Amino acid sequence: MKQSEYLRYDATALADLVRRGEVTAREICESAIERATRVNGTLNAVCYPQFSEALEQRFPEQAAFAGVPLLLKDLAQEQAGHPCTYGSRSLTQNVAAQDSEFVRRARDGGLVFLGRTATPEFGLKAVTESVLWGPSRNPWDTELTPGGSSGGSGAAVAAGIVPMAGANDGGGSIRIPAAYNGLFGLKPSRGRISSGPLVGEAWTGASSDHVVSRTVRDSAAMLDLLSGPASGDPFAIPSPPGPFADLMQQSPGRLKIGVFTASPYGTEVAPDCVAAVEATARVLENLGHEVEYAQPDYDGMALARCYLGLYFGEVSALMARAREEFGAGDDDFELETRLLGMLGNSMPLSDYVRRRQQWNQFARALGVFFDRYDLYLCPTTGQLPARIGELDTPATLKLAAKLMLALKAGKLVHRTGQVDQMALESLARTPFTQLANLTGTPAMSVPLHWTAAGLPVGVQFGGRHGNEVRLLQLAAQLEEASPWFGQYERLDDAFDG
């Protein structure tokens, strides 16, 4: 299969070619490996290649994605016998004893594992620049980040290594890389995809696995493949009346959509991010939908504090695991990770519990909003991609070290607000995504806008819990009205030189 031919197809089409005998799975895999070899030296998206193993992997020949190559994210998507490092030197010896539900279902669906994609340490940033793997780069402009924490996956799919790649989202980590790389990215509802067997609810329910993809139909078909509870899961949510891949082809009907562009944290929003939403609103009106300015009524700063409480606690718990299971020391963690771990360990338990309980307030406020509107539309991110290394300035590292010394001396406590204010600055670039995580509701980033310089800008839609069907139907309608697949030809040509 010629490289130019491989790049023209999404995962659904590639699987169809295999089933009809027009191409072999090995030929597709060889094309994916050839593409990875060509672009990964520039992008640093694939951190752990499994090329030889992929060529020999067997798969169910009549499965939905029979013979289609897939990259797994190097965080939580454990594959038996292979390391899952979470982007950290502290977990390089973390070799999975069994497949995660994501990997098991993907394997049963016929997908062939080409390797793993880079992520920041513990998936903690909206940039993918770990000490372990180095920086991953955005294929639209290699001086920029592809976002995080599924940045390696975003870069790999945009650059055509694979048509879709594994991702997960605890604060925007599917939607942010989708926005920065010109991809479609859906974060499913809490409980839609099992996090098992090692976890009941990832990030206490804030995080969900799925993929970033070039097309809406690939995302819908993967949702069919991955959905449903596993034995021992804490709860199950109702299934749709049919396959997502079929239902997404139906009209969403006339929708009432509330639009907002102001950051819930009061931070600056880039003009291109606002322009992307406004242009999308006009497209929606032309499609017959009712659009008006409106947003959920909740305390944005309170939501930020609640998210940061989760953030601190999860980091300290994962660091403790790395120390206990693998003997990790301080030098095995990055400086900012050590600071976050200390913040988690110093937070009073009652504060953590109160912040977790407050998630209910945001869910109720969003529920009231959805009594009037079918969906909301807003920017996916507040800013365009940062330059590689931009966020790791000497001043930032100096402040982190200063706060660590204060914590050790017992001179800094969470209630002063000093800690939260510092951490809020890290959310300023991506203030729109955390609402869906804490409320457990589905949200998607759709690549409907490009800047004058040719950079993609995603817009975000959110819906009621369990209502991925409506989101997918609208995404398919927008994909038809403003098709974006042809944009990838610019990247294909650029890397083909």
Beta strands, then each sheet from edge to edge (+ up, - down):
strand 1: 46-49
strand 2: 69-73
strand 3: 112-117
strand 4: 129-130
strand 5: 134-135
strand 6: 164-169
strand 7: 184-187
strand 8: 208-213
strand 9: 256-259
strand 10: 290-293
strand 11: 375-379
strand 12: 443-450
strand 13: 456-462
sheet 1: 1+ 3- 2-
sheet 2: 4+ 5-
sheet 3: 6+ 8- 7+ 12- 13+ 11- 9- 10-
end
